[in-house]
Amino acid sequence: MFQFVFHDLSILGQNIDDLVDCTEVVPIPPPPQGETHFPAGLTIADIEQACAETPFPSLPTDPGPATTVAPVPLP
């Protein structure tokens, strides 16, 4: 039911004949390369698990110094 209502709201005020379906030109992304892992400096202890019934998978951590992100300057 929700999907039909959402669809109707998304085209509200639009002429359907003027819309272009772009799904044919959006490429399918390639599969991920390598294996899933934690970046350097992070471990399972950094995960705030939301579902206790489903354990979080055991993932390796990349070696090396902790991954850093440059600070964003304030305006």
PQR file with spaces between the fields and no chain letter, atoms N, CA, C, O and H, PARSE charges and radii, in Angstrom:
ATOM       1  N    MET     1       0.818   -1.178    0.000 -0.4000 1.5000
ATOM       2  CA   MET     1       0.000    0.000    0.000 -0.0000 2.0000
ATOM       3  C    MET     1       0.873    1.257    0.000  0.5500 1.7000
ATOM       4  O    MET     1       0.625    2.195   -0.758 -0.5500 1.4000
ATOM       5  N    PHE     2       1.900    1.265    0.862 -0.4000 1.5000
ATOM       6  CA   PHE     2       2.766    2.444    0.968 -0.0000 2.0000
ATOM       7  C    PHE     2       3.417    2.778   -0.370  0.5500 1.7000
ATOM       8  O    PHE     2       3.482    3.945   -0.755 -0.5500 1.4000
ATOM       9  H    PHE     2       2.101    0.503    1.478  0.4000 1.0000
ATOM      10  N    GLN     3       3.903    1.746   -1.088 -0.4000 1.5000
ATOM      11  CA   GLN     3       4.612    2.016   -2.339 -0.0000 2.0000
ATOM      12  C    GLN     3       3.700    2.671   -3.370  0.5500 1.7000
ATOM      13  O    GLN     3       4.155    3.491   -4.167 -0.5500 1.4000
ATOM      14  H    GLN     3       3.849    0.798   -0.775  0.4000 1.0000
ATOM      15  N    PHE     4       2.429    2.320   -3.362 -0.4000 1.5000
ATOM      16  CA   PHE     4       1.508    2.923   -4.323 -0.0000 2.0000
ATOM      17  C    PHE     4       1.220    4.387   -3.970  0.5500 1.7000
ATOM      18  O    PHE     4       1.151    5.249   -4.845 -0.5500 1.4000
ATOM      19  H    PHE     4       2.059    1.653   -2.714  0.4000 1.0000
ATOM      20  N    VAL     5       1.054    4.644   -2.673 -0.4000 1.5000
ATOM      21  CA   VAL     5       0.817    6.014   -2.232 -0.0000 2.0000
ATOM      22  C    VAL     5       2.049    6.865   -2.505  0.5500 1.7000
ATOM      23  O    VAL     5       1.929    7.994   -2.980 -0.5500 1.4000
ATOM      24  H    VAL     5       1.110    3.943   -1.962  0.4000 1.0000
ATOM      25  N    PHE     6       3.237    6.332   -2.208 -0.4000 1.5000
ATOM      26  CA   PHE     6       4.477    7.068   -2.450 -0.0000 2.0000
ATOM      27  C    PHE     6       4.644    7.357   -3.939  0.5500 1.7000
ATOM      28  O    PHE     6       5.066    8.451   -4.315 -0.5500 1.4000
ATOM      29  H    PHE     6       3.335    5.415   -1.821  0.4000 1.0000
ATOM      30  N    HIS     7       4.319    6.396   -4.774 -0.4000 1.5000
ATOM      31  CA   HIS     7       4.400    6.607   -6.217 -0.0000 2.0000
ATOM      32  C    HIS     7       3.481    7.741   -6.652  0.5500 1.7000
ATOM      33  O    HIS     7       3.879    8.620   -7.417 -0.5500 1.4000
ATOM      34  H    HIS     7       3.976    5.508   -4.468  0.4000 1.0000
ATOM      35  N    ASP     8       2.247    7.711   -6.153 -0.4000 1.5000
ATOM      36  CA   ASP     8       1.294    8.763   -6.520 -0.0000 2.0000
ATOM      37  C    ASP     8       1.767   10.142   -6.058  0.5500 1.7000
ATOM      38  O    ASP     8       1.607   11.130   -6.774 -0.5500 1.4000
ATOM      39  H    ASP     8       1.924    6.998   -5.531  0.4000 1.0000
ATOM      40  N    LEU     9       2.350   10.203   -4.857 -0.4000 1.5000
ATOM      41  CA   LEU     9       2.860   11.489   -4.368 -0.0000 2.0000
ATOM      42  C    LEU     9       4.062   11.967   -5.178  0.5500 1.7000
ATOM      43  O    LEU     9       4.249   13.170   -5.358 -0.5500 1.4000
ATOM      44  H    LEU     9       2.480    9.401   -4.275  0.4000 1.0000
ATOM      45  N    SER    10       4.877   11.032   -5.667 -0.4000 1.5000
ATOM      46  CA   SER    10       6.084   11.428   -6.400 -0.0000 2.0000
ATOM      47  C    SER    10       5.763   12.027   -7.764  0.5500 1.7000
ATOM      48  O    SER    10       6.570   12.777   -8.314 -0.5500 1.4000
ATOM      49  H    SER    10       4.725   10.055   -5.521  0.4000 1.0000
ATOM      50  N    ILE    11       4.600   11.706   -8.315 -0.4000 1.5000
ATOM      51  CA   ILE    11       4.244   12.264   -9.625 -0.0000 2.0000
ATOM      52  C    ILE    11       3.159   13.329   -9.521  0.5500 1.7000
ATOM      53  O    ILE    11       2.642   13.799  -10.535 -0.5500 1.4000
ATOM      54  H    ILE    11       3.945   11.097   -7.869  0.4000 1.0000
ATOM      55  N    LEU    12       2.819   13.705   -8.303 -0.4000 1.5000
ATOM      56  CA   LEU    12       1.799   14.729   -8.096 -0.0000 2.0000
ATOM      57  C    LEU    12       2.228   16.038   -8.761  0.5500 1.7000
ATOM      58  O    LEU    12       3.309   16.554   -8.478 -0.5500 1.4000
ATOM      59  H    LEU    12       3.238   13.324   -7.480  0.4000 1.0000
ATOM      60  N    GLY    13       1.397   16.564   -9.628 -0.4000 1.5000
ATOM      61  CA   GLY    13       1.690   17.815  -10.313 -0.0000 2.0000
ATOM      62  C    GLY    13       2.595   17.658  -11.525  0.5500 1.7000
ATOM      63  O    GLY    13       2.980   18.658  -12.131 -0.5500 1.4000
ATOM      64  H    GLY    13       0.519   16.145   -9.857  0.4000 1.0000
ATOM      65  N    GLN    14       2.943   16.436  -11.893 -0.4000 1.5000
ATOM      66  CA   GLN    14       3.809   16.193  -13.047 -0.0000 2.0000
ATOM      67  C    GLN    14       2.998   15.587  -14.188  0.5500 1.7000
ATOM      68  O    GLN    14       1.988   14.922  -13.959 -0.5500 1.4000
ATOM      69  H    GLN    14       2.630   15.624  -11.401  0.4000 1.0000
ATOM      70  N    ASN    15       3.441   15.819  -15.395 -0.4000 1.5000
ATOM      71  CA   ASN    15       2.858   15.162  -16.556 -0.0000 2.0000
ATOM      72  C    ASN    15       3.710   13.921  -16.817  0.5500 1.7000
ATOM      73  O    ASN    15       4.875   14.037  -17.198 -0.5500 1.4000
ATOM      74  H    ASN    15       4.261   16.359  -15.581  0.4000 1.0000
ATOM      75  N    ILE    16       3.143   12.753  -16.617 -0.4000 1.5000
ATOM      76  CA   ILE    16       3.906   11.503  -16.743 -0.0000 2.0000
ATOM      77  C    ILE    16       4.539   11.369  -18.129  0.5500 1.7000
ATOM      78  O    ILE    16       5.627   10.808  -18.259 -0.5500 1.4000
ATOM      79  H    ILE    16       2.197   12.659  -16.307  0.4000 1.0000
ATOM      80  N    ASP    17       3.869   11.876  -19.160 -0.4000 1.5000
ATOM      81  CA   ASP    17       4.402   11.757  -20.522 -0.0000 2.0000
ATOM      82  C    ASP    17       5.660   12.598  -20.732  0.5500 1.7000
ATOM      83  O    ASP    17       6.425   12.337  -21.660 -0.5500 1.4000
ATOM      84  H    ASP    17       2.985   12.332  -19.055  0.4000 1.0000
ATOM      85  N    ASP    18       5.887   13.608  -19.880 -0.4000 1.5000
ATOM      86  CA   ASP    18       7.067   14.459  -20.009 -0.0000 2.0000
ATOM      87  C    ASP    18       8.275   13.916  -19.236  0.5500 1.7000
ATOM      88  O    ASP    18       9.390   14.408  -19.410 -0.5500 1.4000
ATOM      89  H    ASP    18       5.266   13.820  -19.125  0.4000 1.0000
ATOM      90  N    LEU    19       8.063   12.922  -18.396 -0.4000 1.5000
ATOM      91  CA   LEU    19       9.154   12.383  -17.586 -0.0000 2.0000
ATOM      92  C    LEU    19      10.000   11.418  -18.400  0.5500 1.7000
ATOM      93  O    LEU    19       9.497   10.764  -19.314 -0.5500 1.4000
ATOM      94  H    LEU    19       7.158   12.523  -18.254  0.4000 1.0000
ATOM      95  N    VAL    20      11.290   11.327  -18.070 -0.4000 1.5000
ATOM      96  CA   VAL    20      12.220   10.453  -18.761 -0.0000 2.0000
ATOM      97  C    VAL    20      12.656    9.344  -17.813  0.5500 1.7000
ATOM      98  O    VAL    20      13.041    9.614  -16.675 -0.5500 1.4000
ATOM      99  H    VAL    20      11.698   11.858  -17.327  0.4000 1.0000
ATOM     100  N    ASP    21      12.597    8.102  -18.273 -0.4000 1.5000
ATOM     101  CA   ASP    21      13.030    6.958  -17.467 -0.0000 2.0000
ATOM     102  C    ASP    21      14.526    6.770  -17.680  0.5500 1.7000
ATOM     103  O    ASP    21      14.957    6.359  -18.757 -0.5500 1.4000
ATOM     104  H    ASP    21      12.284    7.883  -19.197  0.4000 1.0000
ATOM     105  N    CYS    22      15.312    7.070  -16.657 -0.4000 1.5000
ATOM     106  CA   CYS    22      16.770    7.005  -16.770 -0.0000 2.0000
ATOM     107  C    CYS    22      17.345    5.656  -16.324  0.5500 1.7000
ATOM     108  O    CYS    22      18.561    5.469  -16.346 -0.5500 1.4000
ATOM     109  H    CYS    22      14.961    7.404  -15.782  0.4000 1.0000
ATOM     110  N    THR    23      16.492    4.722  -15.924 -0.4000 1.5000
ATOM     111  CA   THR    23      17.005    3.460  -15.392 -0.0000 2.0000
ATOM     112  C    THR    23      17.799    2.669  -16.427  0.5500 1.7000
ATOM     113  O    THR    23      18.634    1.841  -16.062 -0.5500 1.4000
ATOM     114  H    THR    23      15.504    4.873  -15.906  0.4000 1.0000
ATOM     115  N    GLU    24      17.552    2.912  -17.705 -0.4000 1.5000
ATOM     116  CA   GLU    24      18.267    2.173  -18.744 -0.0000 2.0000
ATOM     117  C    GLU    24      19.687    2.675  -18.948  0.5500 1.7000
ATOM     118  O    GLU    24      20.528    1.937  -19.461 -0.5500 1.4000
ATOM     119  H    GLU    24      16.874    3.585  -18.001  0.4000 1.0000
ATOM     120  N    VAL    25      19.974    3.910  -18.560 -0.4000 1.5000
ATOM     121  CA   VAL    25      21.299    4.471  -18.794 -0.0000 2.0000
ATOM     122  C    VAL    25      22.171    4.501  -17.546  0.5500 1.7000
ATOM     123  O    VAL    25      23.359    4.808  -17.636 -0.5500 1.4000
ATOM     124  H    VAL    25      19.291    4.510  -18.143  0.4000 1.0000
ATOM     125  N    VAL    26      21.604    4.189  -16.384 -0.4000 1.5000
ATOM     126  CA   VAL    26      22.401    4.146  -15.158 -0.0000 2.0000
ATOM     127  C    VAL    26      23.119    2.803  -15.127  0.5500 1.7000
ATOM     128  O    VAL    26      22.469    1.758  -15.103 -0.5500 1.4000
ATOM     129  H    VAL    26      20.638    3.939  -16.311  0.4000 1.0000
ATOM     130  N    PRO    27      24.451    2.815  -15.126 -0.5600 1.5000
ATOM     131  CA   PRO    27      25.184    1.547  -15.193  0.2800 2.0000
ATOM     132  C    PRO    27      25.089    0.766  -13.882  0.5500 1.7000
ATOM     133  O    PRO    27      24.923    1.345  -12.808 -0.5500 1.4000
ATOM     134  N    ILE    28      25.195   -0.541  -13.992 -0.4000 1.5000
ATOM     135  CA   ILE    28      25.246   -1.402  -12.813 -0.0000 2.0000
ATOM     136  C    ILE    28      26.674   -1.330  -12.272  0.5500 1.7000
ATOM     137  O    ILE    28      27.619   -1.574  -13.021 -0.5500 1.4000
ATOM     138  H    ILE    28      25.330   -1.011  -14.864  0.4000 1.0000
ATOM     139  N    PRO    29      26.853   -1.001  -10.995 -0.5600 1.5000
ATOM     140  CA   PRO    29      28.218   -0.865  -10.463  0.2800 2.0000
ATOM     141  C    PRO    29      28.933   -2.207  -10.427  0.5500 1.7000
ATOM     142  O    PRO    29      28.295   -3.250  -10.281 -0.5500 1.4000
ATOM     143  N    PRO    30      30.256   -2.184  -10.562 -0.5600 1.5000
ATOM     144  CA   PRO    30      31.009   -3.439  -10.501  0.2800 2.0000
ATOM     145  C    PRO    30      30.975   -3.995   -9.077  0.5500 1.7000
ATOM     146  O    PRO    30      30.766   -3.243   -8.125 -0.5500 1.4000
ATOM     147  N    PRO    31      31.175   -5.285   -8.927 -0.5600 1.5000
ATOM     148  CA   PRO    31      31.192   -5.856   -7.573  0.2800 2.0000
ATOM     149  C    PRO    31      32.382   -5.312   -6.783  0.5500 1.7000
ATOM     150  O    PRO    31      33.402   -4.955   -7.371 -0.5500 1.4000
ATOM     151  N    PRO    32      32.260   -5.247   -5.459 -0.5600 1.5000
ATOM     152  CA   PRO    32      33.364   -4.722   -4.648  0.2800 2.0000
ATOM     153  C    PRO    32      34.618   -5.573   -4.800  0.5500 1.7000
ATOM     154  O    PRO    32      34.548   -6.794   -4.942 -0.5500 1.4000
ATOM     155  N    GLN    33      35.757   -4.906   -4.768 -0.4000 1.5000
ATOM     156  CA   GLN    33      37.044   -5.596   -4.872 -0.0000 2.0000
ATOM     157  C    GLN    33      37.588   -5.875   -3.476  0.5500 1.7000
ATOM     158  O    GLN    33      37.435   -5.046   -2.579 -0.5500 1.4000
ATOM     159  H    GLN    33      35.813   -3.915   -4.652  0.4000 1.0000
ATOM     160  N    GLY    34      38.208   -7.009   -3.282 -0.4000 1.5000
ATOM     161  CA   GLY    34      38.806   -7.338   -1.989 -0.0000 2.0000
ATOM     162  C    GLY    34      37.776   -7.858   -1.007  0.5500 1.7000
ATOM     163  O    GLY    34      36.665   -8.232   -1.380 -0.5500 1.4000
ATOM     164  H    GLY    34      38.332   -7.683   -4.010  0.4000 1.0000
ATOM     165  N    GLU    35      38.166   -7.872    0.246 -0.4000 1.5000
ATOM     166  CA   GLU    35      37.301   -8.385    1.291 -0.0000 2.0000
ATOM     167  C    GLU    35      36.874   -7.268    2.233  0.5500 1.7000
ATOM     168  O    GLU    35      37.531   -6.230    2.314 -0.5500 1.4000
ATOM     169  H    GLU    35      39.069   -7.569    0.549  0.4000 1.0000
ATOM     170  N    THR    36      35.786   -7.483    2.937 -0.4000 1.5000
ATOM     171  CA   THR    36      35.302   -6.516    3.910 -0.0000 2.0000
ATOM     172  C    THR    36      36.258   -6.472    5.086  0.5500 1.7000
ATOM     173  O    THR    36      36.721   -7.514    5.549 -0.5500 1.4000
ATOM     174  H    THR    36      35.252   -8.326    2.872  0.4000 1.0000
ATOM     175  N    HIS    37      36.560   -5.269    5.576 -0.4000 1.5000
ATOM     176  CA   HIS    37      37.535   -5.121    6.656 -0.0000 2.0000
ATOM     177  C    HIS    37      37.303   -3.809    7.398  0.5500 1.7000
ATOM     178  O    HIS    37      36.619   -2.914    6.903 -0.5500 1.4000
ATOM     179  H    HIS    37      36.184   -4.422    5.200  0.4000 1.0000
ATOM     180  N    PHE    38      37.881   -3.711    8.586 -0.4000 1.5000
ATOM     181  CA   PHE    38      37.884   -2.448    9.316 -0.0000 2.0000
ATOM     182  C    PHE    38      39.084   -1.635    8.850  0.5500 1.7000
ATOM     183  O    PHE    38      40.145   -2.203    8.591 -0.5500 1.4000
ATOM     184  H    PHE    38      38.436   -4.439    8.988  0.4000 1.0000
ATOM     185  N    PRO    39      38.938   -0.308    8.737 -0.5600 1.5000
ATOM     186  CA   PRO    39      40.119    0.501    8.423  0.2800 2.0000
ATOM     187  C    PRO    39      41.096    0.480    9.590  0.5500 1.7000
ATOM     188  O    PRO    39      40.717    0.179   10.722 -0.5500 1.4000
ATOM     189  N    ALA    40      42.327    0.795    9.316 -0.4000 1.5000
ATOM     190  CA   ALA    40      43.363    0.796   10.355 -0.0000 2.0000
ATOM     191  C    ALA    40      42.929    1.670   11.520  0.5500 1.7000
ATOM     192  O    ALA    40      42.436    2.781   11.324 -0.5500 1.4000
ATOM     193  H    ALA    40      42.636    1.040    8.397  0.4000 1.0000
ATOM     194  N    GLY    41      43.113    1.166   12.725 -0.4000 1.5000
ATOM     195  CA   GLY    41      42.774    1.922   13.919 -0.0000 2.0000
ATOM     196  C    GLY    41      41.395    1.615   14.486  0.5500 1.7000
ATOM     197  O    GLY    41      41.084    2.044   15.597 -0.5500 1.4000
ATOM     198  H    GLY    41      43.513    0.264   12.884  0.4000 1.0000
ATOM     199  N    LEU    42      40.564    0.885   13.753 -0.4000 1.5000
ATOM     200  CA   LEU    42      39.230    0.534   14.244 -0.0000 2.0000
ATOM     201  C    LEU    42      39.127   -0.975   14.447  0.5500 1.7000
ATOM     202  O    LEU    42      39.758   -1.755   13.734 -0.5500 1.4000
ATOM     203  H    LEU    42      40.817    0.537   12.850  0.4000 1.0000
ATOM     204  N    THR    43      38.323   -1.372   15.428 -0.4000 1.5000
ATOM     205  CA   THR    43      38.108   -2.793   15.719 -0.0000 2.0000
ATOM     206  C    THR    43      36.633   -3.031   16.004  0.5500 1.7000
ATOM     207  O    THR    43      35.817   -2.114   15.906 -0.5500 1.4000
ATOM     208  H    THR    43      37.810   -0.739   16.007  0.4000 1.0000
ATOM     209  N    ILE    44      36.300   -4.261   16.355 -0.4000 1.5000
ATOM     210  CA   ILE    44      34.930   -4.610   16.703 -0.0000 2.0000
ATOM     211  C    ILE    44      34.448   -3.806   17.908  0.5500 1.7000
ATOM     212  O    ILE    44      33.245   -3.607   18.079 -0.5500 1.4000
ATOM     213  H    ILE    44      36.963   -5.005   16.434  0.4000 1.0000
ATOM     214  N    ALA    45      35.380   -3.344   18.744 -0.4000 1.5000
ATOM     215  CA   ALA    45      35.012   -2.549   19.917 -0.0000 2.0000
ATOM     216  C    ALA    45      34.416   -1.194   19.513  0.5500 1.7000
ATOM     217  O    ALA    45      33.731   -0.561   20.317 -0.5500 1.4000
ATOM     218  H    ALA    45      36.357   -3.506   18.605  0.4000 1.0000
ATOM     219  N    ASP    46      34.667   -0.747   18.294 -0.4000 1.5000
ATOM     220  CA   ASP    46      34.150    0.540   17.819 -0.0000 2.0000
ATOM     221  C    ASP    46      32.746    0.429   17.217  0.5500 1.7000
ATOM     222  O    ASP    46      32.166    1.437   16.815 -0.5500 1.4000
ATOM     223  H    ASP    46      35.224   -1.261   17.642  0.4000 1.0000
ATOM     224  N    ILE    47      32.205   -0.771   17.154 -0.4000 1.5000
ATOM     225  CA   ILE    47      30.890   -0.997   16.555 -0.0000 2.0000
ATOM     226  C    ILE    47      29.811   -0.912   17.623  0.5500 1.7000
ATOM     227  O    ILE    47      29.908   -1.565   18.662 -0.5500 1.4000
ATOM     228  H    ILE    47      32.677   -1.590   17.480  0.4000 1.0000
ATOM     229  N    GLU    48      28.790   -0.114   17.371 -0.4000 1.5000
ATOM     230  CA   GLU    48      27.621   -0.056   18.240 -0.0000 2.0000
ATOM     231  C    GLU    48      26.560   -0.942   17.599  0.5500 1.7000
ATOM     232  O    GLU    48      25.793   -0.505   16.741 -0.5500 1.4000
ATOM     233  H    GLU    48      28.712    0.417   16.527  0.4000 1.0000
ATOM     234  N    GLN    49      26.535   -2.196   18.036 -0.4000 1.5000
ATOM     235  CA   GLN    49      25.678   -3.185   17.405 -0.0000 2.0000
ATOM     236  C    GLN    49      24.220   -2.927   17.746  0.5500 1.7000
ATOM     237  O    GLN    49      23.882   -2.720   18.911 -0.5500 1.4000
ATOM     238  H    GLN    49      27.158   -2.551   18.732  0.4000 1.0000
ATOM     239  N    ALA    50      23.352   -2.937   16.736 -0.4000 1.5000
ATOM     240  CA   ALA    50      21.946   -2.613   16.933 -0.0000 2.0000
ATOM     241  C    ALA    50      21.093   -3.845   17.230  0.5500 1.7000
ATOM     242  O    ALA    50      20.059   -3.732   17.888 -0.5500 1.4000
ATOM     243  H    ALA    50      23.627   -3.105   15.790  0.4000 1.0000
ATOM     244  N    CYS    51      21.503   -4.996   16.764 -0.4000 1.5000
ATOM     245  CA   CYS    51      20.677   -6.190   16.912 -0.0000 2.0000
ATOM     246  C    CYS    51      21.460   -7.264   17.662  0.5500 1.7000
ATOM     247  O    CYS    51      22.395   -7.855   17.122 -0.5500 1.4000
ATOM     248  H    CYS    51      22.343   -5.088   16.230  0.4000 1.0000
ATOM     249  N    ALA    52      21.071   -7.507   18.904 -0.4000 1.5000
ATOM     250  CA   ALA    52      21.796   -8.474   19.729 -0.0000 2.0000
ATOM     251  C    ALA    52      21.580   -9.909   19.260  0.5500 1.7000
ATOM     252  O    ALA    52      22.426  -10.770   19.501 -0.5500 1.4000
ATOM     253  H    ALA    52      20.312   -7.026   19.342  0.4000 1.0000
ATOM     254  N    GLU    53      20.458  -10.176   18.593 -0.4000 1.5000
ATOM     255  CA   GLU    53      20.164  -11.539   18.144 -0.0000 2.0000
ATOM     256  C    GLU    53      21.045  -11.976   16.981  0.5500 1.7000
ATOM     257  O    GLU    53      21.275  -13.170   16.794 -0.5500 1.4000
ATOM     258  H    GLU    53      19.771   -9.477   18.397  0.4000 1.0000
ATOM     259  N    THR    54      21.535  -11.028   16.204 -0.4000 1.5000
ATOM     260  CA   THR    54      22.394  -11.344   15.057 -0.0000 2.0000
ATOM     261  C    THR    54      23.789  -10.828   15.343  0.5500 1.7000
ATOM     262  O    THR    54      24.014   -9.618   15.317 -0.5500 1.4000
ATOM     263  H    THR    54      21.347  -10.058   16.356  0.4000 1.0000
ATOM     264  N    PRO    55      24.731  -11.717   15.616 -0.5600 1.5000
ATOM     265  CA   PRO    55      26.082  -11.246   15.943  0.2800 2.0000
ATOM     266  C    PRO    55      26.751  -10.566   14.754  0.5500 1.7000
ATOM     267  O    PRO    55      26.559  -10.955   13.602 -0.5500 1.4000
ATOM     268  N    PHE    56      27.541   -9.542   15.064 -0.4000 1.5000
ATOM     269  CA   PHE    56      28.288   -8.831   14.025 -0.0000 2.0000
ATOM     270  C    PHE    56      29.393   -9.754   13.524  0.5500 1.7000
ATOM     271  O    PHE    56      30.032  -10.421   14.338 -0.5500 1.4000
ATOM     272  H    PHE    56      27.698   -9.226   16.000  0.4000 1.0000
ATOM     273  N    PRO    57      29.643   -9.819   12.227 -0.5600 1.5000
ATOM     274  CA   PRO    57      30.681  -10.727   11.724  0.2800 2.0000
ATOM     275  C    PRO    57      32.071  -10.317   12.195  0.5500 1.7000
ATOM     276  O    PRO    57      32.341   -9.144   12.454 -0.5500 1.4000
ATOM     277  N    SER    58      32.926  -11.294   12.298 -0.4000 1.5000
ATOM     278  CA   SER    58      34.314  -11.045   12.680 -0.0000 2.0000
ATOM     279  C    SER    58      35.075  -10.580   11.435  0.5500 1.7000
ATOM     280  O    SER    58      35.176  -11.312   10.451 -0.5500 1.4000
ATOM     281  H    SER    58      32.707  -12.247   12.088  0.4000 1.0000
ATOM     282  N    LEU    59      35.604   -9.362   11.489 -0.4000 1.5000
ATOM     283  CA   LEU    59      36.304   -8.791   10.339 -0.0000 2.0000
ATOM     284  C    LEU    59      37.743   -8.460   10.707  0.5500 1.7000
ATOM     285  O    LEU    59      38.024   -8.076   11.843 -0.5500 1.4000
ATOM     286  H    LEU    59      35.522   -8.767   12.289  0.4000 1.0000
ATOM     287  N    PRO    60      38.647   -8.605    9.760 -0.5600 1.5000
ATOM     288  CA   PRO    60      40.036   -8.217   10.034  0.2800 2.0000
ATOM     289  C    PRO    60      40.192   -6.694   10.014  0.5500 1.7000
ATOM     290  O    PRO    60      39.382   -5.982    9.421 -0.5500 1.4000
ATOM     291  N    THR    61      41.244   -6.212   10.672 -0.4000 1.5000
ATOM     292  CA   THR    61      41.565   -4.780   10.679 -0.0000 2.0000
ATOM     293  C    THR    61      42.795   -4.559    9.811  0.5500 1.7000
ATOM     294  O    THR    61      43.763   -5.315    9.891 -0.5500 1.4000
ATOM     295  H    THR    61      41.902   -6.790   11.154  0.4000 1.0000
ATOM     296  N    ASP    62      42.754   -3.526    8.988 -0.4000 1.5000
ATOM     297  CA   ASP    62      43.918   -3.200    8.155 -0.0000 2.0000
ATOM     298  C    ASP    62      45.110   -2.854    9.044  0.5500 1.7000
ATOM     299  O    ASP    62      44.943   -2.212   10.080 -0.5500 1.4000
ATOM     300  H    ASP    62      41.968   -2.912    8.923  0.4000 1.0000
ATOM     301  N    PRO    63      46.293   -3.269    8.651 -0.5600 1.5000
ATOM     302  CA   PRO    63      47.487   -2.889    9.431  0.2800 2.0000
ATOM     303  C    PRO    63      47.849   -1.429    9.187  0.5500 1.7000
ATOM     304  O    PRO    63      47.397   -0.814    8.221 -0.5500 1.4000
ATOM     305  N    GLY    64      48.665   -0.894   10.072 -0.4000 1.5000
ATOM     306  CA   GLY    64      49.166    0.459    9.893 -0.0000 2.0000
ATOM     307  C    GLY    64      48.573    1.452   10.864  0.5500 1.7000
ATOM     308  O    GLY    64      47.790    1.087   11.740 -0.5500 1.4000
ATOM     309  H    GLY    64      49.033   -1.393   10.856  0.4000 1.0000
ATOM     310  N    PRO    65      48.953    2.727   10.705 -0.5600 1.5000
ATOM     311  CA   PRO    65      48.440    3.759   11.608  0.2800 2.0000
ATOM     312  C    PRO    65      46.941    3.989   11.381  0.5500 1.7000
ATOM     313  O    PRO    65      46.401    3.674   10.321 -0.5500 1.4000
ATOM     314  N    ALA    66      46.297    4.535   12.386 -0.4000 1.5000
ATOM     315  CA   ALA    66      44.867    4.800   12.304 -0.0000 2.0000
ATOM     316  C    ALA    66      44.547    5.709   11.128  0.5500 1.7000
ATOM     317  O    ALA    66      45.269    6.667   10.852 -0.5500 1.4000
ATOM     318  H    ALA    66      46.735    4.791   13.247  0.4000 1.0000
ATOM     319  N    THR    67      43.471    5.403   10.449 -0.4000 1.5000
ATOM     320  CA   THR    67      43.031    6.207    9.312 -0.0000 2.0000
ATOM     321  C    THR    67      42.548    7.560    9.828  0.5500 1.7000
ATOM     322  O    THR    67      41.756    7.622   10.769 -0.5500 1.4000
ATOM     323  H    THR    67      42.884    4.625   10.673  0.4000 1.0000
ATOM     324  N    THR    68      43.017    8.629    9.220 -0.4000 1.5000
ATOM     325  CA   THR    68      42.616    9.965    9.657 -0.0000 2.0000
ATOM     326  C    THR    68      41.837   10.673    8.559  0.5500 1.7000
ATOM     327  O    THR    68      41.987   10.385    7.371 -0.5500 1.4000
ATOM     328  H    THR    68      43.660    8.579    8.455  0.4000 1.0000
ATOM     329  N    VAL    69      41.017   11.589    8.988 -0.4000 1.5000
ATOM     330  CA   VAL    69      40.244   12.412    8.058 -0.0000 2.0000
ATOM     331  C    VAL    69      40.613   13.864    8.378  0.5500 1.7000
ATOM     332  O    VAL    69      40.616   14.270    9.540 -0.5500 1.4000
ATOM     333  H    VAL    69      40.896   11.823    9.952  0.4000 1.0000
ATOM     334  N    ALA    70      40.917   14.619    7.361 -0.4000 1.5000
ATOM     335  CA   ALA    70      41.290   16.024    7.553 -0.0000 2.0000
ATOM     336  C    ALA    70      40.140   16.794    8.182  0.5500 1.7000
ATOM     337  O    ALA    70      38.987   16.597    7.798 -0.5500 1.4000
ATOM     338  H    ALA    70      40.915   14.289    6.417  0.4000 1.0000
ATOM     339  N    PRO    71      40.428   17.660    9.131 -0.5600 1.5000
ATOM     340  CA   PRO    71      39.349   18.450    9.753  0.2800 2.0000
ATOM     341  C    PRO    71      38.712   19.404    8.751  0.5500 1.7000
ATOM     342  O    PRO    71      39.374   19.916    7.848 -0.5500 1.4000
ATOM     343  N    VAL    72      37.429   19.629    8.926 -0.4000 1.5000
ATOM     344  CA   VAL    72      36.708   20.548    8.049 -0.0000 2.0000
ATOM     345  C    VAL    72      36.750   21.931    8.681  0.5500 1.7000
ATOM     346  O    VAL    72      36.314   22.100    9.819 -0.5500 1.4000
ATOM     347  H    VAL    72      36.891   19.213    9.659  0.4000 1.0000
ATOM     348  N    PRO    73      37.265   22.921    7.964 -0.5600 1.5000
ATOM     349  CA   PRO    73      37.337   24.266    8.546  0.2800 2.0000
ATOM     350  C    PRO    73      35.947   24.856    8.747  0.5500 1.7000
ATOM     351  O    PRO    73      35.050   24.649    7.930 -0.5500 1.4000
ATOM     352  N    LEU    74      35.782   25.583    9.828 -0.4000 1.5000
ATOM     353  CA   LEU    74      34.515   26.236   10.098 -0.0000 2.0000
ATOM     354  C    LEU    74      34.428   27.524    9.292  0.5500 1.7000
ATOM     355  O    LEU    74      35.438   28.197    9.083 -0.5500 1.4000
ATOM     356  H    LEU    74      36.511   25.751   10.492  0.4000 1.0000
ATOM     357  N    PRO    75      33.231   27.868    8.840 -0.5600 1.5000
ATOM     358  CA   PRO    75      33.099   29.100    8.029  0.2800 2.0000
ATOM     359  C    PRO    75      33.307   30.353    8.854  0.5500 1.7000
ATOM     360  O    PRO    75      33.230   31.461    8.325 -0.5500 1.4000
